[in-house]
Amino acid sequence: MKKLTYLLAGLAACAANVHAESQVTVFYPSQSETALVSHAQNLSQLVASPALAGKTWWPGTVISEKLATAVAVQQQQQLLARLKGWSAELRADDDGEKAAVVDNLYQQIAAIKVTGRQMANLDPDWVRLRPEENRRLEGDYSVYTLQKPTSLTIAGVVSSTGKTTWVPGRSVVDYLDAHERLEGAERNFATVIAPSGQTKQVPIAYWNRRHVEPEAGSIIYVGFSSWSLPGGEGDLNQQIISVLTHRVPD
């Protein structure tokens, strides 16, 4: 009986070890080649790998999980369908100007590659000094590395969206001053999505503006105002922000 107990315990331990194994594919910017990190059981083992050490800018490094990526892609497709449907309704109502604005946002969202981002700080010192942040890894993951950025991205219901040079000390309002708000745009607040994936609502109107300096690599998103959204689409801005948050860094 004792031998059987030891045998079962050994089998359970083996099963646990197998279950805890992970495979992590590491992607590098502007390179087709990838690296594979096998059997990392937690984040501390992963970030110490030669595939990552000294090869990425940690604040913006993204780790994603395979099943979560399928969900993120589905969310992006659902958002695109919503935007396409809204544009068609606007054109049917002979509101071509606003339909063009929605079409522009559709193109912005369609151009994004999304992934099942896990909100985790991968900085080796952060993980080492905070055992509670040393998450266990099980299954298939992807890690997207990047160089330290020198730009940020303007997105949403404004003119001339895309990358712009990051300038130290420059505020969100300063960046947006060069971009006209389009039909239906929110004029009181913008959302800043940091490279870490954290989001912050920033007051930008004359009466409430605050000096907030976005980090390099951030996205400044100007959404639709609540009054410009059709019935049943009140959560559209939040879905757009979620898709932007799950983008693959470039």
Phi and psi restraints in degrees (value plus and minus 20) as a CYANA .aco file:
   2 LYS   PHI     -85.7   -45.7
   2 LYS   PSI     -59.6   -19.6
   3 LYS   PHI     -83.0   -43.0
   3 LYS   PSI     -59.3   -19.3
   4 LEU   PHI     -84.0   -44.0
   4 LEU   PSI     -60.5   -20.5
   5 THR   PHI     -81.5   -41.5
   5 THR   PSI     -64.9   -24.9
   6 TYR   PHI     -82.8   -42.8
   6 TYR   PSI     -59.4   -19.4
   7 LEU   PHI     -84.1   -44.1
   7 LEU   PSI     -65.6   -25.6
   8 LEU   PHI     -83.7   -43.7
   8 LEU   PSI     -58.9   -18.9
   9 ALA   PHI     -84.4   -44.4
   9 ALA   PSI     -60.4   -20.4
  10 GLY   PHI     -85.4   -45.4
  10 GLY   PSI     -62.3   -22.3
  11 LEU   PHI     -83.8   -43.8
  11 LEU   PSI     -59.1   -19.1
  12 ALA   PHI     -84.3   -44.3
  12 ALA   PSI     -59.9   -19.9
  13 ALA   PHI     -85.5   -45.5
  13 ALA   PSI     -61.8   -21.8
  14 CYS   PHI     -82.3   -42.3
  14 CYS   PSI     -63.6   -23.6
  15 ALA   PHI     -82.3   -42.3
  15 ALA   PSI     -59.5   -19.5
  16 ALA   PHI     -84.6   -44.6
  16 ALA   PSI     -60.6   -20.6
  17 ASN   PHI     -85.4   -45.4
  17 ASN   PSI     -61.4   -21.4
  18 VAL   PHI     -83.9   -43.9
  18 VAL   PSI     -62.1   -22.1
  19 HIS   PHI     -84.4   -44.4
  19 HIS   PSI     -51.8   -11.8
  20 ALA   PHI    -101.6   -61.6
  20 ALA   PSI     -28.8    11.2
  21 GLU   PHI     -89.9   -49.9
  21 GLU   PSI     132.5   172.5
  22 SER   PHI    -157.7  -117.7
  22 SER   PSI     140.2   180.2
  23 GLN   PHI    -147.8  -107.8
  23 GLN   PSI     104.2   144.2
  24 VAL   PHI    -141.8  -101.8
  24 VAL   PSI     100.9   140.9
  25 THR   PHI    -114.2   -74.2
  25 THR   PSI     105.5   145.5
  26 VAL   PHI    -123.2   -83.2
  26 VAL   PSI     105.1   145.1
  27 PHE   PHI    -125.7   -85.7
  27 PHE   PSI     122.4   162.4
  28 TYR   PHI    -137.8   -97.8
  28 TYR   PSI     122.8   162.8
  29 PRO   PHI     -82.8   -42.8
  29 PRO   PSI     117.5   157.5
  30 SER   PHI      41.4    81.4
  30 SER   PSI       3.5    43.5
  31 GLN   PHI    -150.0  -110.0
  31 GLN   PSI     119.9   159.9
  32 SER   PHI    -104.8   -64.8
  32 SER   PSI     -43.1    -3.1
  33 GLU   PHI     -98.0   -58.0
  33 GLU   PSI     124.5   164.5
  34 THR   PHI    -143.7  -103.7
  34 THR   PSI     149.5   189.5
  35 ALA   PHI    -141.2  -101.2
  35 ALA   PSI     131.5   171.5
  36 LEU   PHI    -138.1   -98.1
  36 LEU   PSI     105.9   145.9
  37 VAL   PHI    -130.5   -90.5
  37 VAL   PSI      95.1   135.1
  38 SER   PHI    -126.7   -86.7
  38 SER   PSI     127.6   167.6
  39 HIS   PHI      50.3    90.3
  39 HIS   PSI      -4.8    35.2
  40 ALA   PHI     -90.3   -50.3
  40 ALA   PSI     103.5   143.5
  41 GLN   PHI    -109.7   -69.7
  41 GLN   PSI     -36.2     3.8
  42 ASN   PHI    -174.4  -134.4
  42 ASN   PSI     157.0   197.0
  43 LEU   PHI     -85.9   -45.9
  43 LEU   PSI     -56.7   -16.7
  44 SER   PHI     -82.8   -42.8
  44 SER   PSI     -57.6   -17.6
  45 GLN   PHI     -89.2   -49.2
  45 GLN   PSI     -57.6   -17.6
  46 LEU   PHI     -85.9   -45.9
  46 LEU   PSI     -70.5   -30.5
  47 VAL   PHI     -91.1   -51.1
  47 VAL   PSI     -35.2     4.8
  48 ALA   PHI    -105.7   -65.7
  48 ALA   PSI     -25.2    14.8
  49 SER   PHI     -85.3   -45.3
  49 SER   PSI     122.6   162.6
  50 PRO   PHI     -78.9   -38.9
  50 PRO   PSI     -40.4    -0.4
  51 ALA   PHI     -89.2   -49.2
  51 ALA   PSI     -37.9     2.1
  52 LEU   PHI    -140.8  -100.8
  52 LEU   PSI     -55.8   -15.8
  53 ALA   PHI     -76.7   -36.7
  53 ALA   PSI     100.5   140.5
  54 GLY   PHI      53.6    93.6
  54 GLY   PSI      -9.6    30.4
  55 LYS   PHI    -140.3  -100.3
  55 LYS   PSI      -7.8    32.2
  56 THR   PHI    -174.7  -134.7
  56 THR   PSI     142.4   182.4
  57 TRP   PHI    -115.9   -75.9
  57 TRP   PSI      86.6   126.6
  58 TRP   PHI     -79.0   -39.0
  58 TRP   PSI     -59.6   -19.6
  59 PRO   PHI     -77.8   -37.8
  59 PRO   PSI     -46.7    -6.7
  60 GLY   PHI    -130.3   -90.3
  60 GLY   PSI     -15.3    24.7
  61 THR   PHI     -89.1   -49.1
  61 THR   PSI     114.3   154.3
  62 VAL   PHI    -133.8   -93.8
  62 VAL   PSI     111.5   151.5
  63 ILE   PHI    -132.6   -92.6
  63 ILE   PSI     113.4   153.4
  64 SER   PHI    -150.0  -110.0
  64 SER   PSI     137.6   177.6
  65 GLU   PHI    -133.0   -93.0
  65 GLU   PSI     124.1   164.1
  66 LYS   PHI     -77.6   -37.6
  66 LYS   PSI     -70.6   -30.6
  67 LEU   PHI     -87.6   -47.6
  67 LEU   PSI     -56.2   -16.2
  68 ALA   PHI     -86.3   -46.3
  68 ALA   PSI     -50.3   -10.3
  69 THR   PHI     -84.3   -44.3
  69 THR   PSI     -60.6   -20.6
  70 ALA   PHI     -80.7   -40.7
  70 ALA   PSI     -58.6   -18.6
  71 VAL   PHI     -87.2   -47.2
  71 VAL   PSI     -62.6   -22.6
  72 ALA   PHI     -83.4   -43.4
  72 ALA   PSI     -61.4   -21.4
  73 VAL   PHI     -84.2   -44.2
  73 VAL   PSI     -61.7   -21.7
  74 GLN   PHI     -83.1   -43.1
  74 GLN   PSI     -60.8   -20.8
  75 GLN   PHI     -82.8   -42.8
  75 GLN   PSI     -60.6   -20.6
  76 GLN   PHI     -82.8   -42.8
  76 GLN   PSI     -63.2   -23.2
  77 GLN   PHI     -85.4   -45.4
  77 GLN   PSI     -57.7   -17.7
  78 GLN   PHI     -84.4   -44.4
  78 GLN   PSI     -60.7   -20.7
  79 LEU   PHI     -84.2   -44.2
  79 LEU   PSI     -64.0   -24.0
  80 LEU   PHI     -81.0   -41.0
  80 LEU   PSI     -58.6   -18.6
  81 ALA   PHI     -85.3   -45.3
  81 ALA   PSI     -58.6   -18.6
  82 ARG   PHI     -84.5   -44.5
  82 ARG   PSI     -64.9   -24.9
  83 LEU   PHI     -84.9   -44.9
  83 LEU   PSI     -60.8   -20.8
  84 LYS   PHI     -83.9   -43.9
  84 LYS   PSI     -61.7   -21.7
  85 GLY   PHI     -85.9   -45.9
  85 GLY   PSI     -60.3   -20.3
  86 TRP   PHI     -85.6   -45.6
  86 TRP   PSI     -61.4   -21.4
  87 SER   PHI     -80.7   -40.7
  87 SER   PSI     -62.1   -22.1
  88 ALA   PHI     -83.5   -43.5
  88 ALA   PSI     -59.4   -19.4
  89 GLU   PHI     -84.2   -44.2
  89 GLU   PSI     -61.8   -21.8
  90 LEU   PHI     -83.2   -43.2
  90 LEU   PSI     -61.3   -21.3
  91 ARG   PHI     -87.6   -47.6
  91 ARG   PSI     -55.6   -15.6
  92 ALA   PHI     -85.5   -45.5
  92 ALA   PSI     -48.6    -8.6
  93 ASP   PHI    -110.1   -70.1
  93 ASP   PSI     -11.1    28.9
  94 ASP   PHI      43.4    83.4
  94 ASP   PSI      15.5    55.5
  95 ASP   PHI    -130.8   -90.8
  95 ASP   PSI      49.7    89.7
  96 GLY   PHI     -85.8   -45.8
  96 GLY   PSI     -51.9   -11.9
  97 GLU   PHI     -84.1   -44.1
  97 GLU   PSI     -67.3   -27.3
  98 LYS   PHI     -92.4   -52.4
  98 LYS   PSI     -53.2   -13.2
  99 ALA   PHI     -80.6   -40.6
  99 ALA   PSI     -58.4   -18.4
 100 ALA   PHI     -85.1   -45.1
 100 ALA   PSI     -55.5   -15.5
 101 VAL   PHI     -84.3   -44.3
 101 VAL   PSI     -65.2   -25.2
 102 VAL   PHI     -84.4   -44.4
 102 VAL   PSI     -60.0   -20.0
 103 ASP   PHI     -81.5   -41.5
 103 ASP   PSI     -59.8   -19.8
 104 ASN   PHI     -82.4   -42.4
 104 ASN   PSI     -62.3   -22.3
 105 LEU   PHI     -87.1   -47.1
 105 LEU   PSI     -56.9   -16.9
 106 TYR   PHI     -75.9   -35.9
 106 TYR   PSI     -65.5   -25.5
 107 GLN   PHI     -84.6   -44.6
 107 GLN   PSI     -58.1   -18.1
 108 GLN   PHI     -81.8   -41.8
 108 GLN   PSI     -64.9   -24.9
 109 ILE   PHI     -90.6   -50.6
 109 ILE   PSI     -59.3   -19.3
 110 ALA   PHI     -84.6   -44.6
 110 ALA   PSI     -47.5    -7.5
 111 ALA   PHI    -100.1   -60.1
 111 ALA   PSI     -29.4    10.6
 112 ILE   PHI    -105.3   -65.3
 112 ILE   PSI     117.2   157.2
 113 LYS   PHI    -117.0   -77.0
 113 LYS   PSI     102.7   142.7
 114 VAL   PHI    -125.9   -85.9
 114 VAL   PSI     142.0   182.0
 115 THR   PHI    -169.0  -129.0
 115 THR   PSI     143.8   183.8
 116 GLY   PHI    -101.2   -61.2
 116 GLY   PSI      46.2    86.2
 117 ARG   PHI     -78.4   -38.4
 117 ARG   PSI     113.0   153.0
 118 GLN   PHI    -121.8   -81.8
 118 GLN   PSI     107.1   147.1
 119 MET   PHI     -95.8   -55.8
 119 MET   PSI      67.5   107.5
 120 ALA   PHI    -157.5  -117.5
 120 ALA   PSI     116.7   156.7
 121 ASN   PHI    -104.6   -64.6
 121 ASN   PSI      97.1   137.1
 122 LEU   PHI    -114.9   -74.9
 122 LEU   PSI     -19.3    20.7
 123 ASP   PHI     -76.5   -36.5
 123 ASP   PSI     104.2   144.2
 124 PRO   PHI     -75.9   -35.9
 124 PRO   PSI     -58.7   -18.7
 125 ASP   PHI     -87.3   -47.3
 125 ASP   PSI     -59.2   -19.2
 126 TRP   PHI     -81.6   -41.6
 126 TRP   PSI     -67.1   -27.1
 127 VAL   PHI     -86.2   -46.2
 127 VAL   PSI     -59.4   -19.4
 128 ARG   PHI     -86.9   -46.9
 128 ARG   PSI     -59.2   -19.2
 129 LEU   PHI    -105.8   -65.8
 129 LEU   PSI     -28.7    11.3
 130 ARG   PHI    -150.4  -110.4
 130 ARG   PSI      68.1   108.1
 131 PRO   PHI     -74.5   -34.5
 131 PRO   PSI     -50.2   -10.2
 132 GLU   PHI     -89.3   -49.3
 132 GLU   PSI     -38.2     1.8
 133 GLU   PHI    -112.0   -72.0
 133 GLU   PSI     -24.4    15.6
 134 ASN   PHI    -103.7   -63.7
 134 ASN   PSI      57.2    97.2
 135 ARG   PHI     -89.6   -49.6
 135 ARG   PSI     127.8   167.8
 136 ARG   PHI     -97.3   -57.3
 136 ARG   PSI     124.0   164.0
 137 LEU   PHI    -133.6   -93.6
 137 LEU   PSI     107.3   147.3
 138 GLU   PHI    -162.5  -122.5
 138 GLU   PSI     104.5   144.5
 139 GLY   PHI      87.1   127.1
 139 GLY   PSI    -175.0  -135.0
 140 ASP   PHI    -125.1   -85.1
 140 ASP   PSI     109.0   149.0
 141 TYR   PHI    -150.8  -110.8
 141 TYR   PSI     141.9   181.9
 142 SER   PHI    -147.2  -107.2
 142 SER   PSI     123.3   163.3
 143 VAL   PHI    -142.6  -102.6
 143 VAL   PSI     109.0   149.0
 144 TYR   PHI    -129.1   -89.1
 144 TYR   PSI      95.0   135.0
 145 THR   PHI    -110.2   -70.2
 145 THR   PSI     148.0   188.0
 146 LEU   PHI    -180.7  -140.7
 146 LEU   PSI     138.3   178.3
 147 GLN   PHI    -102.3   -62.3
 147 GLN   PSI     137.6   177.6
 148 LYS   PHI     -79.3   -39.3
 148 LYS   PSI     103.1   143.1
 149 PRO   PHI     -94.2   -54.2
 149 PRO   PSI     135.8   175.8
 150 THR   PHI    -143.7  -103.7
 150 THR   PSI      -9.6    30.4
 151 SER   PHI    -159.6  -119.6
 151 SER   PSI     152.7   192.7
 152 LEU   PHI    -156.7  -116.7
 152 LEU   PSI     154.7   194.7
 153 THR   PHI    -140.4  -100.4
 153 THR   PSI     112.9   152.9
 154 ILE   PHI    -118.3   -78.3
 154 ILE   PSI     107.1   147.1
 155 ALA   PHI    -157.9  -117.9
 155 ALA   PSI     140.5   180.5
 156 GLY   PHI      89.0   129.0
 156 GLY   PSI    -165.0  -125.0
 157 VAL   PHI    -112.5   -72.5
 157 VAL   PSI      38.2    78.2
 158 VAL   PHI    -159.8  -119.8
 158 VAL   PSI     144.6   184.6
 159 SER   PHI    -100.1   -60.1
 159 SER   PSI     137.9   177.9
 160 SER   PHI      31.9    71.9
 160 SER   PSI      35.5    75.5
 161 THR   PHI     -93.9   -53.9
 161 THR   PSI     143.4   183.4
 162 GLY   PHI     106.3   146.3
 162 GLY   PSI    -185.2  -145.2
 163 LYS   PHI     -96.6   -56.6
 163 LYS   PSI     125.2   165.2
 164 THR   PHI    -161.7  -121.7
 164 THR   PSI     133.0   173.0
 165 THR   PHI     -84.7   -44.7
 165 THR   PSI     113.1   153.1
 166 TRP   PHI    -100.5   -60.5
 166 TRP   PSI     114.3   154.3
 167 VAL   PHI    -144.8  -104.8
 167 VAL   PSI     103.4   143.4
 168 PRO   PHI     -76.4   -36.4
 168 PRO   PSI     115.6   155.6
 169 GLY   PHI      66.1   106.1
 169 GLY   PSI     -30.1     9.9
 170 ARG   PHI     -99.9   -59.9
 170 ARG   PSI     119.3   159.3
 171 SER   PHI    -115.4   -75.4
 171 SER   PSI     149.4   189.4
 172 VAL   PHI     -78.6   -38.6
 172 VAL   PSI     -62.9   -22.9
 173 VAL   PHI     -81.4   -41.4
 173 VAL   PSI     -61.4   -21.4
 174 ASP   PHI     -79.5   -39.5
 174 ASP   PSI     -64.6   -24.6
 175 TYR   PHI     -83.8   -43.8
 175 TYR   PSI     -60.3   -20.3
 176 LEU   PHI     -97.5   -57.5
 176 LEU   PSI     -38.2     1.8
 177 ASP   PHI     -78.0   -38.0
 177 ASP   PSI     -46.2    -6.2
 178 ALA   PHI    -108.7   -68.7
 178 ALA   PSI     -15.9    24.1
 179 HIS   PHI    -147.6  -107.6
 179 HIS   PSI      99.4   139.4
 180 GLU   PHI     -89.7   -49.7
 180 GLU   PSI     116.2   156.2
 181 ARG   PHI     -94.9   -54.9
 181 ARG   PSI     112.6   152.6
 182 LEU   PHI    -111.3   -71.3
 182 LEU   PSI     156.4   196.4
 183 GLU   PHI     -74.3   -34.3
 183 GLU   PSI     103.4   143.4
 184 GLY   PHI      67.4   107.4
 184 GLY   PSI     -15.1    24.9
 185 ALA   PHI     -93.5   -53.5
 185 ALA   PSI     126.9   166.9
 186 GLU   PHI     -89.7   -49.7
 186 GLU   PSI     112.0   152.0
 187 ARG   PHI    -133.2   -93.2
 187 ARG   PSI     -24.8    15.2
 188 ASN   PHI    -121.4   -81.4
 188 ASN   PSI     -48.2    -8.2
 189 PHE   PHI    -160.6  -120.6
 189 PHE   PSI     130.6   170.6
 190 ALA   PHI    -147.1  -107.1
 190 ALA   PSI     141.3   181.3
 191 THR   PHI    -132.7   -92.7
 191 THR   PSI     109.4   149.4
 192 VAL   PHI    -123.8   -83.8
 192 VAL   PSI     104.4   144.4
 193 ILE   PHI    -125.8   -85.8
 193 ILE   PSI      91.1   131.1
 194 ALA   PHI     -93.6   -53.6
 194 ALA   PSI     142.6   182.6
 195 PRO   PHI     -76.6   -36.6
 195 PRO   PSI     -46.9    -6.9
 196 SER   PHI     -93.6   -53.6
 196 SER   PSI     -32.6     7.4
 197 GLY   PHI      76.9   116.9
 197 GLY   PSI     -27.7    12.3
 198 GLN   PHI     -92.1   -52.1
 198 GLN   PSI     124.4   164.4
 199 THR   PHI    -136.8   -96.8
 199 THR   PSI     130.9   170.9
 200 LYS   PHI    -166.1  -126.1
 200 LYS   PSI     112.6   152.6
 201 GLN   PHI    -107.9   -67.9
 201 GLN   PSI     110.2   150.2
 202 VAL   PHI    -141.1  -101.1
 202 VAL   PSI     106.4   146.4
 203 PRO   PHI     -89.2   -49.2
 203 PRO   PSI     111.4   151.4
 204 ILE   PHI    -149.5  -109.5
 204 ILE   PSI     -23.2    16.8
 205 ALA   PHI     -97.7   -57.7
 205 ALA   PSI     145.9   185.9
 206 TYR   PHI     -79.0   -39.0
 206 TYR   PSI     -58.6   -18.6
 207 TRP   PHI    -102.1   -62.1
 207 TRP   PSI     -37.4     2.6
 208 ASN   PHI    -150.9  -110.9
 208 ASN   PSI     -15.2    24.8
 209 ARG   PHI     -79.3   -39.3
 209 ARG   PSI     127.4   167.4
 210 ARG   PHI    -152.0  -112.0
 210 ARG   PSI     125.6   165.6
 211 HIS   PHI    -101.4   -61.4
 211 HIS   PSI      82.4   122.4
 212 VAL   PHI    -143.4  -103.4
 212 VAL   PSI     103.8   143.8
 213 GLU   PHI    -118.8   -78.8
 213 GLU   PSI      91.4   131.4
 214 PRO   PHI     -92.4   -52.4
 214 PRO   PSI     129.4   169.4
 215 GLU   PHI     -93.5   -53.5
 215 GLU   PSI     135.2   175.2
 216 ALA   PHI     -79.6   -39.6
 216 ALA   PSI     119.2   159.2
 217 GLY   PHI      72.0   112.0
 217 GLY   PSI     -23.1    16.9
 218 SER   PHI     -96.7   -56.7
 218 SER   PSI     145.3   185.3
 219 ILE   PHI    -134.6   -94.6
 219 ILE   PSI     110.9   150.9
 220 ILE   PHI    -123.6   -83.6
 220 ILE   PSI      94.4   134.4
 221 TYR   PHI    -130.2   -90.2
 221 TYR   PSI     106.4   146.4
 222 VAL   PHI    -127.2   -87.2
 222 VAL   PSI      96.9   136.9
 223 GLY   PHI    -114.1   -74.1
 223 GLY   PSI    -189.9  -149.9
 224 PHE   PHI    -103.3   -63.3
 224 PHE   PSI     124.1   164.1
 225 SER   PHI     -90.8   -50.8
 225 SER   PSI     135.8   175.8
 226 SER   PHI     -82.0   -42.0
 226 SER   PSI     -54.9   -14.9
 227 TRP   PHI     -92.1   -52.1
 227 TRP   PSI     -41.2    -1.2
 228 SER   PHI    -108.4   -68.4
 228 SER   PSI     -30.8     9.2
 229 LEU   PHI    -102.9   -62.9
 229 LEU   PSI     120.5   160.5
 230 PRO   PHI     -92.9   -52.9
 230 PRO   PSI     145.1   185.1
 231 GLY   PHI     -78.1   -38.1
 231 GLY   PSI     116.8   156.8
 232 GLY   PHI      65.7   105.7
 232 GLY   PSI     -21.5    18.5
 233 GLU   PHI    -134.0   -94.0
 233 GLU   PSI       1.6    41.6
 234 GLY   PHI     -81.6   -41.6
 234 GLY   PSI     -43.3    -3.3
 235 ASP   PHI    -116.3   -76.3
 235 ASP   PSI      -8.8    31.2
 236 LEU   PHI     -81.1   -41.1
 236 LEU   PSI     -65.2   -25.2
 237 ASN   PHI     -80.0   -40.0
 237 ASN   PSI     -61.3   -21.3
 238 GLN   PHI     -85.0   -45.0
 238 GLN   PSI     -56.9   -16.9
 239 GLN   PHI     -88.3   -48.3
 239 GLN   PSI     -57.6   -17.6
 240 ILE   PHI     -83.2   -43.2
 240 ILE   PSI     -65.4   -25.4
 241 ILE   PHI     -80.9   -40.9
 241 ILE   PSI     -60.2   -20.2
 242 SER   PHI     -82.3   -42.3
 242 SER   PSI     -63.4   -23.4
 243 VAL   PHI     -83.9   -43.9
 243 VAL   PSI     -63.7   -23.7
 244 LEU   PHI     -81.1   -41.1
 244 LEU   PSI     -57.1   -17.1
 245 THR   PHI     -86.0   -46.0
 245 THR   PSI     -49.0    -9.0
 246 HIS   PHI    -116.7   -76.7
 246 HIS   PSI      -1.5    38.5
 247 ARG   PHI     -91.9   -51.9
 247 ARG   PSI     134.6   174.6
 248 VAL   PHI    -101.6   -61.6
 248 VAL   PSI     108.2   148.2
 249 PRO   PHI     -83.2   -43.2
 249 PRO   PSI     127.8   167.8
